[in-house]
Amino acid sequence: MSNPDDHPEDPYTPAEALPPPAPREKAMGFWEHLEELRGTIIKSVVTLVVFAVLIGIFIKQFNQALLWPLHTVKAEYPGLELKLVAQSMLEPFTMIIQLCFLGSVTLSAPFILFYVAQFVAPALTEREMRAVLPMCISAMILFLLGANFGFFLLMPGTVRISIELTQAFDLAFMWTVGKYYSTLMWLVLGVGAAFEFPLIIVTLVWLGIMTTEFLRKHRRHAIVVIFILAAIITPTPDPLNQTLFAAPLYVLFELSILVSSRIEKRRARELAVT
C-alpha cells in the first residue's frame, strides 16, 4: 500500500493534514492595503499631472498636432474659409484644459494600468498573475488602437460630413474651438474605451461567467448592441461613420470568441488531467 504522504492531494487525506499553500507574499493588513491604495492613487495622479505639465509647456505644438484632422479635410476643399473661433473670453482657457486632459489621460493610461496591476498583484495566485499580465498589455494595446482609430479615421470623417452638410444648407462656418476639442476628446477617449469590450468578454469567459456557446448564439444581439454603441459614440448620425466604427468592433467581437474558445479548451484539458 502506498504511503499517504506520497499523495498530499489524496481526497481521502483530511484537509487539516495537508500543508498550507505557500503564499506569494506576506499577507497585509487592512491599513497596509489602504496605504498601498493611497500610493497607487498618488502615483497615478502624479503621472497625470506630469504629462499635463509637459503638454502645457508644448501646448502650441500639441495643438497643431490635434488640428491634423481639420487641416487634412480642409485641404480637400480649395477656397474653403474655415477657421475655429472663440465665442467667449474663457474659451481659450477651456481649450487648454481640454488639450491637457486629453493628452494626459491618453499618455498616462499605460502607466496607470501598470500601477493598478502592481496594487492587485499580491492578492493573486501565480496562475492569475500569468493571466493578468497579458490582459494588462492587451488593455493598453486595445485602448491605443481605439484612440488612434478615433483620431485618424473617425474625426476626419466627422469633419468631412459636417463640411458637406454645412455647404449643402448654405450655412456659415462658425465652428468654435471648444466644440472641436469636445468632439475630438469624446471620439478619442470614447473609442479607446469602447475597444476594451473584447477584453471584458474574455475576462468573463475566463471567470466562467460567460461561455463561447452563449456568445455564438447571440451574435445578432451583439451586432445590434455594437451599432447602438456606435450611434452613441459617433457625434454625427450618418450611417457611414457609424458603420466605420461598428465594423472593427464586430471584428474584435469575433476575435474575443476565438480567444475565449482557446481559454475554454485549455481549461477542459487541465480538468481532464486533474
N, C-alpha and C positions, 0 to 999 in steps of 0.2 A: 504493500500500500504506500502511495506517495505521501511524502511529508506535507502537511498543510502549509508549512512555511514556504514551500516552493510555489504555492499558488496564492499569493496575497489577495487576489481579486476573486477567489472562490466564493460563489454565492452562499455556501454553507458556513463560511467563516463569519463569526459575529462582527458587526460593524465596529464595535469598540476595540476589537483586536487588531484592526487594520491600522497601519501607521498613517498619521495625518499627512495630507498633501503638503509638499514644501511650498510656502508662499513665495511669490516672485519678489516681494519686497515686504519689509516690516510694516505691519498694519498701522495705520494712522488713526488718531482720534478725531472727534468732531472738529475741535478747534484747529487742528493741524490741516484738516481738509479745507476748512474755511480760510486759513492762511494761504493755502495753495491756490484756492479760487481767487482770492484777493490779488495774489501775484500774477495770475493769468490775466485778470481784468486789467491790471496796471500795465503789463507788457503790451496788451492789445491796444489800450488807449495811447500809450507812448508811441507805438508803431504808427497808429493813425495820425497822431499829431506831427511826427517827424515827416511823414510823407506829405501831409498838408502844408507844412512849412516849406518843404522843398518845392512843392508846386507853386506856393505863393512867391517864392524867390524867382522862379522861372515862369511866372504867370502869363507873360506875353507869348512866349514860345509855346506854352501848353495850350493857350487859347487858339493860336494859329493851327495847331495840330488838330484840335477838336472842330475847327471850322472846315476841315477837309471835305466832309460830305456836301456841305453847302457850296463850296468853291468848285468841286468836281461837277456837280449837277448844273450849276450856273454856267459853266463853260459850254454846256450843250445848247445854250440859248443865247446866241450872239446878240448883243444890243440890249439884253435884259437889264433893267435898272433894279437891282435888288440888294439892299443893304440893311442889316439889322439895326434897329433903332432902340433907344432907351426912352420910355414914356414917363419916367419919373426920376427924381434925383437919386432915389435909393436903388434903382435897378442895377447900376454897375456894381454896387456892393453885393446885391443878391447874386449877380453873375459870378463874382469872385468866390462867394461861399459855395455856390453850386460847382464851380470848377474844382475847388479844393476838396469838397466832399466826394465828388465823382472820382477824381483821380486817386484820392487817399484810400477809399474803400476798395477800388479795383486793385491797386498795387499792394495793399495790406492784406488782402484776402488769403494768399498762401501762407503768410507769416502767422496770421491769427489762427488759421486752421492747424498749423504746427503747434502753437501754444495750447490749443484745446486738446490736441492729441496727447501732448505731454501731461496735461492735467488728468485725463482719464486713464492713461496707460497703467498706473499702479493698480487699478481696480480690475484689470483684465487678465485673463489667463494667457498662456503662451499661444494657444490656438486662436484666441480672439485677437491677440496682437498681430498675428500673421495675416488676419483678415482686415484689421484696421488700417495698416499701412497702405495696402493697395487702394482701399476706399478713400483715404485722405488724398492720395495722389490723383485718383480718378476725379474726386470732387474738385480739386484745383484745376485739372485739365478741362473738365466739362464747363466750369464757370468761365474760364478764359476763352474757350471756344464760343460759348454763348455771347460773351461780351464783344468779341471780335465780329461775330456774325451780326449782332445788332448794329455795330458801328459801321462796318464796311458794306453791308448789304441792305439791312432794313432801313437805316437812316437815310441813305441816298434815295432809296425807293420812296420813302415818305416825303422827302423834299421834292422829288420829281413829280409825284402825284399832286402835291399841294400847288406847285407852279402851274401844272396843266389845268387844274380846277380854277385857280385864280384867273388865269388868262381866258378860260372858257366863259366865265361870267363877267369878264371885262372889269375886274376889281383892281384896286390899287394895292401894291405891295407895302404893307406896314407890319412886317414881322418884327416882334420885339426880341431882344437878346435873352430876356428871361424865359419866354416861351420856347425859344430854340433849345436852350440848355435844359429846360424841364423835360422836353420831349427826348432829347439825347440821353439824359440821365435815366429816364424811365425805360428806354429801349435797351441801353447797355446793361444796367443792373437787373432789369426785369427779365430780359432774355437770358442773361447769365444765370439767374436763379432758376428760370424755367428749365434750363438744360441739366439741372441737377435731378430732375424727376426720375430718370432711369436708375440712378444710384439709390433712390428711395425704394424703388421696386425691387432691386437686387437685395437690398438690406432686409426688406420684408420677407422675401423668399428665404434668405439665409437664416432668419429668425424663426422660420416655419409658420409665419402668419399668413402667407400667400403662397400659391403654387403656380407652376407654369401652365398647368391644365386650366386653371382659372383664368390666367392671362390670355391664353389662346382662345378660350371660349368667349371672352368678352372683347375681342378685337374691335368689333364695330362700335361698342360703347367707348372704347379708348379713342377711336377716331373722332367721335363726337366731342369728347372731353378736350382733346387736343385742339380742335377748331374753336371751341369755346374759349380756351386759354389764349389762342392766337387772337381772337376777337377782342379779348380784354387787354392784352399787352400791346398790340399794334395800335398806334394812335389814329390811323385812317381806317375807315370802314370798307375800303376796297378789297375785293376777293383776291387780287394779285398779291398784295403784301401779306394777307392772312395765309394764303397757300404757301407763299415763300417761307413763312415761319413754321407752318404746320408740317411741311414735308420733312425737314430734318428731325423734328420732334418724333414723327412716326418712325423714322429710321432708327432713332435712338430707342424707341419702344421695342422694336423688333430685336435690336441688339441686346436689350435688357432681358428679353425672353431667352435668347441663346445663352447668355452668361448664367441666367438663373437655372437653365436646364443642366448646365455643367455642374453647378453647385449641388443640385438635387442628385445627380448621378454619383458625384463624389461622396455625398452623404450616404447614399444607398450602399456604396462599396464599403465604407467604413463600418456601417451597421452589419453588413454581411460578414466582415472579418471578425468583429467582436461577437 
